[in-house]
Amino acid sequence: MKTLMQMFRSNIREYGMVIALVSIVLFFQVVSNGVLLQPLNVTNLIQQNSYILVLAIGMLLVIVAFQIDLSVGSIAAFVGAMSAILMVDNHFGVMPGILISLLIGGLAGAFQGYWIAYFRIPSFIVTLAGMLIFRGLTMTALEGQSKGPYPEVFQKMSNGFVPDLLGGSTIHVTTLAVGIILTLIYIYFELGHRKAKQEYHFEVIPMQFLIAKLTCVGIVINWFMYLLASYKGIPNVLILLFALIVFYTFITTKTVVGRHIYALGGNEKAAKLSGVKTKRIVFWVFVNMGVMAALSGLVFAARLNAATPKAGMGFELDAIAACFIGGASTAGGIGVVMGAIIGGLVMGVMNNGMSLIGVTIDMQQTIKGLVLLLAVAFDIYTKSKQS
């Protein structure tokens, strides 16, 4: 029991947000009379929040590096406008259009990262300027009007579904099979992680508690997949999100670059003295953020089937809130990819749940603001208790 309590305290941010997410889901499931977890609504939740989750992954690296980016919503809108000019007006192929759009996002991030990293201008100021610059460019490029429709193949990036390769009739069998495979993969990695810790004589939780954990996670995975299978199956955008989560989790936990980002955010001077090329790291963090903002803009444009001048409004605030709610520290150096995803899901479930029960938009903003304030206060409180 002592081991469990120590484990909970050392991972209080991650476990606390998982508990909060489960509690919020159960609350809105009850007050919405079961509508929240209807298969159609679960699918809508994924598609409606996908672009914020993409942004949250990129924003996590920015926040861990002890920076901030206020321009991501404007870059998403600008890239959406450029993609429409390429694919709608000039009839570019979908893949070339996507690649050029991502390149534009990377260049936008490089433009800002250069001023931040090499001129030492605070990221708040640079990205605030970027927010105004790219919003103005979006309005100019679109001439104040929406532009669409996109090619059908492009739309499927956000609105399409994985086909049922196993030929289910009343239920999407392929989705159920994916759920079982994911469960087995999760069990394999958890057991392997436990074995590796035991080899180095690290403390591990008792086997009975590990079995309980694996059982609970397995039930959640397969139940979630069953909900998706009951509608149209796995949305294409969920595959994209899964790939991003796996890739960036690997980058942040298994690579030298990831360790350097955390070292930079934890203590820039110490990192520099240790040989970390801090300026280069900051520059590439913002390049990456530009690419992720571009990807978010493409997903959003595909969902709307149009590029609009008002796209991306408030995206930066939702992405930042997702990271802080998910356990990222305001002081930098702390945060994990899954935490940002959980934080984004908390915001998404709250938005959806409050809409289902008739809470006004104005009151939704108030409640989300209070949740963000409490999350940051919780971060500061836990840091003071650990010090």
N, C-alpha and C positions, 0 to 999 in steps of 0.2 A: 504493500500500500504506500509505503514511503517513496518507493521508486516511482510509482504512478504520480504522486503529488509533485515530486521534483520534476518529472517530465512535463507535467501540466504547467508548472510555474516557469520553466525554461522556454516553453513554447506557448506562452499565454496568449500572444497576439493571434497565432494561427488557430489554436483551439477555440479561443474566444469568439473569433469571427465565424467559424463553422457552426458553433452553438447558436450564435446570433442569426445566421442565415436559416438554419433549421427552424428556429423559433418564429422568425418572420414568415416563413413559408406556411407553417402550421397555423399561425394566427390568421393570415389572409385566406387560407383554405377554409377555415371555419366561418369567418365573417362573410365570405363570398358564396357561402352555401355550396362549396365544392367546385366552383367554376375555375379557380386558379390552376388546379392541376388537371383540368380537362386536356386531352391530347392536343386539340387544336390550339388552346391557349399556351401550352408548354412550347409548342413549335413557334408560335408568334413571339413568345418571350425570347427565344434564341435569336430569331431573325431581327427583332426590334432592337436588341442590345448588342448585336454582333460588332457593329462598328465602334461602339464605346469600349468593348472588351479588347479589340485590336489596339485601340489607342492606349488603353490602360497598360498593356504589356510594354509598349514603347516608353510610356511615361514613367513606368517603374524604374527603368534604367536611368532616366534623367533625375528622378528624385533620389535614388540610391547614390548617384554621383553628386548629390547636394546642389542640384540645379533645379530650374523650373522652366516650363515651356507654355506660354499663354497663346501661342500662335497656331496650335495644331488644328483647331476648328477652321481657321481661315485657310490654312494650307490644304486641308481636306476639301474645302469648297473650291479652291483654286484648281486643284488637280482634277476634281470632278468636272469643272468647266473645260479644262484642257482636254480631258478624255472625250467630252462631247464634241468639241471642235474636231478632234482627230477622227472619231468613229462615226459621228452623226453627219457632220458637215463634209468631211474629206474622205469618208468611207474607208478608213484604215481598217485592216484586219483586227480582230479582237485581241489576239496575243501581242502583235506589235503595239497596239494602242495601250494595252496594260503596261507593257515594259517601258514605253516612253513616259507614261504617266508616273510610274514609280521612279524613273530617273529624274523627272521634274521635281518630285517630292524630295529625293535625295539632294538635289542641287539647292533647293530651298533650305533644307536643314544645314547643308554645308555653308551657305551664305550666313546663316545665323551663328553656327558653331565657330566660324572664323573670327567673328567679332568678339564672341564670348571667350574663346580659348586663347587667342593671340593678342587681342587688344584689352583683355581683362575688363570688358564692359559687363556689368551684372546681367545675368540671363533674364531677370525680370524685365529690365529696360529693353534689351535687344528683342526679346520675343513679344513684348508689348508693341514695339514698333513693327515687328513682323506681322502681328495680328492686323494692324491697320493697313500695312502695305499689301498683304495678300488678299484682304477683304476688298480693298479698292481695285486690285487687279481682276478679281473675280467679277465685280460689277461691270468693269470695263469690258472684259472678254465676252460676257453674256449680254451686254447692253441692257442690263436690268430685266431680262426675260429668261424664262426657263427654256432648256434646249433638250429635245428628245424626239422620238424614242430611240433607245439603243438597240443594237442587234440582239436577237433572241438568245444567242449563245452567251452574251455578256450578262444578260438579265439572270440567267440560271446560276451565276456565281453567288447571288444572294437569295434568289427565290426558288431555285431548283432543288431536287432531292436525288439521293443516290438510288438508282434503280434496284428493284428486287431481283437479284441474280438467281435466287433460289425458288422463284415462282410462287410466292404466297398469293392466296386469293383474297381472304378476308383480313389478313394481317401480314405485315411486312416481315417475312421470315429472315431475310438478310440482316435486318436490324437486330433481331433477337440473337442471331449467331454472333454478330459483332459484340454484343453485350457479354456473351459467355467468353469470347476470346479475350476481351479487355479484362474481365475478372481474373482469368487464369494468368494473364501477363502481370497484373497487379500483385497477385499472390506470389508469383515467382520472384519478382523484384523485392518484395517485402521480406520473404524468407532469405533471399540472398544477402540483403542488407543486414539482417539479424545475424546471419552466419559470419559475415565479415567483421561485425562488431565483436562477436564472441572470440574470434581468432586473435583480435588485438586486446582482449580482456576488458572491453568496455562494458558498462552496465546496460542490460537490456530488460525490457519488461517481461514478466512471466509469460510462459507459453499460452496459458489459458486466456490471458487478456489479449494476446496477439490474435488468437483464434477468434475471440469475440469481435475484435476490430476488423479482421478480414471478412468475417461473416456479415457484419453491418455494412461495410463498404460494398461487398459483393451484392447484397440485397438492393442497395441504393442504385448501383450501376445498372443492374438488370431490370429493376422497376422503372428507372428513367428510360431505358431502351424500350421497354414494353409500351410506355406512354407514346413514344415516338412511332413505334411500330403500329400502334392503333390508329394513327392518322395516315401519313404518307411516307414514313420512314425517316432516315437521317437527312437533315438539310445539308446541302453542299457547303454552306458557310460554317457548319459545325466541324466538318472535316478540315477546313482552313484554320479554324480556331485551335483544333486539336494539334495540328502540325506546328502552329506557332508556339503553343504552350510547351510542347516537347522540345522544340528547337531552342527556345529561350531559357527553358529550365536547364538544358544541357550547357548552354553558354554561361549562365550565371553560376552554375555549381561545379562544372567539370573543366573549365578552361582558364588559362592564364588571364585572358582579357576580362573574364567575369570577376576574378579575384582582384584585378587591378581597379575595376570600377568600384567595388566595395571598399577597397583600401583608400581610394581617392575620396569617397564620401565620408569614410570614417575619420580620416585625418590627412588632409592634403599635403601638409608639410612633411609629415612622416613618410607618406607614400612617395613623395618626390625624392627624399633622402634615401629611400630604399631602391631607387632606380626606376620607379614607375614614371613613364612619360605622360605626365598629367595633362599637358596641353593637348597632346594627340588623343588621349582618351576622351576628354571633354568634346573635342571636335567630332570624333566618330560617334559619340553618344547622340549628338544632335543630328548628324547625318542619318543615323538609324531612326531617330524620331521622325525625321522628315519622310522617310520611306514608309514608316508605319502610318503616319498621317495620310499619306497618299493612298495606301491600301484601304484605310478606313473610308476615305472619300470615294474610292471606287465601289466599295461594298454598299455605301449609302446611295450612290447614284444608281447602282444596279437595282437596289430595292425600290427606289422611286421610279425607275425607268426614265429619269430625266436629271439633268444638272440644273440646279436652281441657285440664284444669287444668295438666298438665305440659308443654304446648306451649311452645316457645321456650327450653327449658332449654339453656344453653350457646351459644345463637345469638350473643350479644354477643362471646364469646371467639373464635368462628370468624370472625365478620366483622372483628374487630380484627386477628386473625392474618392474614387474607386481605390486608388493606391493607398491613401491614408486610412480609409476604412478597413482595407485589407491588411493593415499592419505595418506599412512603410513608415519609417521614422521621419519626422520633420527635420531632424538634425543630420540626415543622410546616413549611408552605410548600412541600413537595415531595410529588409523587404524581400519578398519572394514572389515569383511569378504567380503561383497559385493563390497567394494572398490577394494580389491585384484582381485576379479573376473572381474570387469570392466576394471581394468588395464591390466589383461591378455587378455581380449577380444580386447582392443585397440592394443596390440602388435600383436595378431593373425590376426585381420582385416588388419592391416598395412602390415604384411608379405604376406598375401593372395592377397591383393589388388595390392601391388607393383609387385608381381609375375605375376598377370593378365595383367598388363600394360607393362611388359617387363623390369622392373628395375632390374639391375644386383644384384647378391648376395652381392658383395662388397659394393655397394651403399646402399643396404638395411641395412647393419650393421651400416653404417655411419649415416643414418637417424634415426635408432632406438637409437643410442647413443645420438644424439642431443635431441630426445624426452625425454629420461631419464634425461639428464642434465637440460632441461627446467622444468621438473616435480619437481626435487629436488630444483631448484632455486625458483619455485613457492611456494613450501612448506616453504622455509626459508623466502621468502618475506611476505607471509601471517602471519607467526609467529611474524615477526618484527612489522607488522601493528597492531596486536592484543595486543602486549605487551606495 
